[in-house]
Amino acid sequence: MARKNDAYDPDHPPLTAGEKAKFAWYVGRMCKRGIAGENVYQGDLEKKVDHILDGARERAEKTQRKGK
């Protein structure tokens, strides 16, 4: 059985269930746009995904500081 790694990794912050759902929705929309063609603008969805990851990263760092 795989062991859960509790060490904080800033590249892959832990996501809440809501963040995972939003992340999956935006990635799915990016895939759909990718099928439409190479020249389809995806910057808006990429910004939303980055915003989700930034929020999760800030929350994880905040809980790391509280734990010490």
N, C-alpha and C positions, 0 to 999 in steps of 0.2 A: 504494500500500500504506500502511495506517495505521501511524503510528509509535507505539510504546509510550511512555507518559508515565511517566518514572521519579520524578517529584516526588511526595512523600508528601502525601496528602489525608486528613485525619483523619475526614472523613465517609464515605470509601470506602476502608478499609484493605485491603491485599492479603490474600487468603484462601488457605490451603493447600487441597489437594485434599480432605482430610477435612472441613475446615470448609465447603467448598463443598457437599459431599454432605449434611452435616447441615443446612445452611442450606436447601437445596432440599427436603429431607425435611420440615422444619418448616413451610416456606412452603406446601408441598403439603397438609399436614394442616390448615393454617389455611384454605386454599381450600376443602377438603372441609367443614370446619365452617361456613364462610361460606355454602356451598350449603344447609346444613341450616337456616339461618335467621339473622336479624339478632341475635337475643337469645342466641346460643350463646356461652359464655365462651371467650375465646381468650387470656386474660392469661398462662396458663402457657406457651403456645408463644411468645408475644411476649417473655417473660422469657428463654427459652432462646435465641432469636435475638439478643436484646440481649447476652446473655452471650458468645455466639460473636463478635459484633462487638467487644465490649470486649476480649476476649482477643487478637484480631487487631490491634486498635489498640495495645494495650500492647506486643505483640511488635514491631510496626512502629516504634514510638517507640524501643524499646530498640535495634533495629538501626540506626536513624538516629543515635543517640548514639554507638554503637560506631564508626560510619563516619567520624565527625569526629575 
